[in-house]
Amino acid sequence: VKESLLTSSDKSVFVSDLSADVTTATKNAQVGVSDIAAIATKTITPPEGSEDTESKLIVVASASFLSDYQVSVLNQSYPLSYIDSNVDFAINSMAYLGNKENVISMRKEYTNSTYIPTPTENIVVIAIN
């Protein structure tokens, strides 16, 4: 059984020929809604005497959403993994696959995090330098 997790808008363009130039690729592209991420589930029936097992697989169209590739947004540069809760999606997907639904959450924004060491930690850092 397949269930869509993320889909594109109906104005999206799905390019399958990456070897073509942009004009040709866009002209031959499929326009419309496409799955970006989906979950597939299958019930596995073992030999007699054992319980059925549910197997789950999450498929994402591209792993680049977790990359450190820098993109510019509002005159700032961020890794793709920082934008629009991409890391949350990946971590929550792993939690779901591991049957840990109780830990699925939206995490703190990472882009503006500042670490301020305690006085003890600061002494350790100064000593190491």
C-alpha positions in Angstrom: 0.0 0.0 0.0 1.4 3.4 -1.0 0.5 6.6 0.8 1.8 10.1 -0.2 3.6 12.0 2.5 4.7 15.1 0.4 3.4 16.2 -3.0 4.3 19.1 -5.2 1.7 21.7 -6.3 -0.3 21.4 -9.5 2.0 24.0 -11.1 5.2 22.0 -10.5 7.4 20.7 -13.3 8.9 17.2 -13.1 12.1 17.0 -15.2 13.3 13.5 -16.0 15.9 14.3 -18.7 18.8 16.0 -16.8 21.1 15.7 -19.8 19.1 18.2 -21.8 19.5 22.0 -21.7 17.0 23.9 -19.5 14.7 25.0 -22.3 14.4 21.5 -23.8 14.1 19.8 -20.4 11.3 22.2 -19.3 9.5 21.7 -22.7 9.5 17.9 -22.3 8.7 18.0 -18.5 5.6 16.6 -16.9 3.5 19.4 -15.3 1.3 18.8 -12.3 1.3 17.1 -8.9 4.0 14.6 -8.2 4.9 12.6 -5.2 8.0 13.9 -3.4 7.9 11.4 -0.5 5.8 8.4 0.1 5.5 5.5 2.5 4.9 2.0 1.4 3.6 -0.6 3.8 3.3 -4.3 3.3 2.0 -7.0 5.6 4.3 -10.0 5.7 2.7 -13.3 6.6 5.3 -15.7 8.0 5.0 -19.5 8.2 2.3 -20.9 10.5 2.6 -20.2 14.2 4.0 -16.6 13.9 2.3 -13.2 13.9 2.0 -11.1 10.8 4.6 -8.3 10.6 4.1 -4.9 9.0 7.1 -3.7 6.9 7.4 0.1 6.2 9.5 2.0 3.7 9.7 5.7 3.2 10.9 6.8 -0.2 12.0 10.4 -0.9 12.6 11.8 -4.4 16.0 13.2 -3.6 18.4 13.1 -0.7 19.6 16.6 -1.4 17.1 18.0 1.1 19.5 16.9 3.8 22.7 18.0 2.2 25.1 20.8 3.3 24.7 22.5 -0.1 24.4 26.2 0.6 21.4 28.2 -0.8 20.7 31.9 -0.4 17.5 32.9 1.2 16.8 36.5 2.0 20.5 37.5 1.7 21.5 34.7 4.1 23.2 31.4 3.2 21.9 28.2 4.7 22.5 24.5 4.1 19.4 22.9 2.5 19.0 20.8 5.6 18.1 23.9 7.6 15.3 25.1 5.4 11.6 24.3 6.0 12.1 21.7 8.7 13.9 19.2 6.4 15.8 17.7 9.3 12.5 17.3 11.2 11.1 15.4 8.3 14.1 13.0 8.2 14.2 12.5 12.0 10.5 12.1 12.3 10.5 9.6 9.4 13.1 7.5 11.2 11.1 7.7 14.4 8.0 6.5 12.6 9.8 3.6 10.9 11.2 2.6 14.3 7.7 2.7 15.9 8.7 5.6 18.1 5.7 7.9 17.2 5.9 9.4 20.7 9.1 11.2 19.8 7.9 12.8 16.6 8.0 16.6 17.0 9.0 19.9 15.5 12.4 20.8 16.8 14.0 24.2 17.6 15.1 26.2 14.6 18.8 25.5 14.0 19.7 28.6 11.9 20.0 31.1 14.7 21.2 28.9 17.5 24.0 30.3 19.7 25.9 28.2 22.2 27.0 29.9 25.3 29.2 27.8 27.5 28.8 27.7 31.3 31.8 29.2 33.3 33.1 25.6 33.9 32.8 24.6 30.2 34.5 27.9 29.2 37.5 27.0 31.5 37.8 23.6 29.8 37.7 25.2 26.4 40.4 27.8 27.3 42.5 25.0 28.8 42.3 23.0 25.6 43.3 25.9 23.4 
